């Protein structure tokens, strides 16, 4: 993305429309350390974190954050990552027999973390952080070519496994708006928020910003038939687009489905058969 964004004028000169945010914003938001520093300057609440590159720094960060959180749980993750790779929660239960009788988890014991981190002289920047116990909200965002937020659809990752709930979370949307408009993000982006629960209070805290569409964006189509990719495409092609009006409250089951894979030479026959079956079903009583 940064390489494309830096040459946006050349693409435009060649007649190619892009859906891309400003290069400087992409660079800043790619790393958690720079993201949190910039967000804090904008008044957005961020987790308590320390960025470290060696075992000595890691130990100091754990000691300091343990004190600041009153002995609360801690976690760590690479400063640059994707898909949650490298995320671990410090939990000494990971060294008990129960760990092999439960589903795989992201828990890691204090001793194992120190042993692995101490096996090298230095490692890529690692963000040590307070662990946020509350609900996680993933906000799919649509913004104009000028970086104005037009729609924000929060998806709550809470409740039963494999489910999401489309929620009207004004505070999560407020953080999304601050980040999208503060950085002038264009078209499709995603802002992740998690709630901090402390002393009876619940406050949303920024987790990260993706300057691209989230892989779960398709779930937002159930918010009243909203089609964010279509709106973004039409704006990129210069069409006037009204701000979508989502509806909230629907729960969604997210699952993977096994589907048969057909050779390319079999596709025409399969498509023709499917069309005929569809015609027959539509001509039946009541249609489909």
ABEGO torsion letter per residue (X at the ends): XAAAAAAAAAAAAAGBBBBBBBAAAAAAAABAAAAAAAAAAAGBBBBBBBBBABAAAAAAAAAAAAAAAGGBBBBBBBABBBGGBGBBBBBAAAABAAAAABBBBABBBAAAAAAAAAABABBBBBBBBBBBABBBBBBBBBBBAAGBBABBBBBBBBEBBGBBBBBBBAAAAAAAAAAAAAAGBBEBBBBBBBBBBBGGBBBBBBABBBABBBAAAAAAAABGGBBAAAAAAAAAAGBBBBBBBBBBGBBBBBBBBBBBBBBAAAAAAAAAAAAAAAAAAAABBGEX
